[in-house]
C-alpha cells in the first residue's frame, strides 16, 4: 500500500513539474497558457458602405484616366504689327462675323495704301512692267506699273477712319476692300479679290504670276484674300 501511494505521489510531482515547465516556456513567448482569447469574426460591411466605396473608387479612376482638357483660347485681342495686311493695333479680328452695314462714301475719311509685289516662281524672280489695277465693284479706280524689283508705288485708297478700327465692338466694317488685277503680256492674268485696306496702313499684296502655257485658253488665276483672313 505504501509503495502504491509513493508511486502516485511521484507521478503527481512529475505532472506538476511538467506544468511548471510549460508555463515557463509560454511566459517566455508572452502567452499565458491559462488564458484563451476567442478570435472575433471580421465585421461584414453594410451594403450602403460597399456601394459608396465602389463609387468613390470609380470616380478616382475616371479622374486619373480622363484626358486633360485644353484651356479655352482667349479671343484674338493681341496687338498686331502695323505692316502688310495685318489689322492695326487694338483691332479685334471679326473675320467670321458679319457687320450690320458697310461704310458709305461719306464715312471713308481715312486713307490706306496697297503696294503690289509681283513675281514668278514663288517670289524667286520679280516681274517688271506688269500693270496693276485697283478695282472696286468692277470699276477701275487707279493703276500702276511695277518697277525692276516687281513692286508698285504705294497706291492711296479710301478707308474708314482709324478710330473706328480701334473699337472692339462696331457695327460698321472698319476697313475697305479692293480687287487687285495684274496683267502682263506672256503671263496668265491674276486677280486678288477682297484685299482689306485700313486707315494709315500699307497693305503689301503679293502677286504670283506664271507664264502662259502652250494650251492657254484665256483663264485667269483668281485668289480670294478674304478667305485668307479667316
PyMOL commands that set and color helices and strands:
alter all, ss='L'
color gray80, all
select helices_A, chain A and resi 2-28+47-65+105-107+162-165+225-228
alter helices_A, ss='H'
color red, helices_A
select strands_A, chain A and resi 110-120+125-126+131-136+139-145+155-159+176-183+190-197+202-209+221-224
alter strands_A, ss='S'
color yellow, strands_A
deselect
rebuild
show_as cartoon
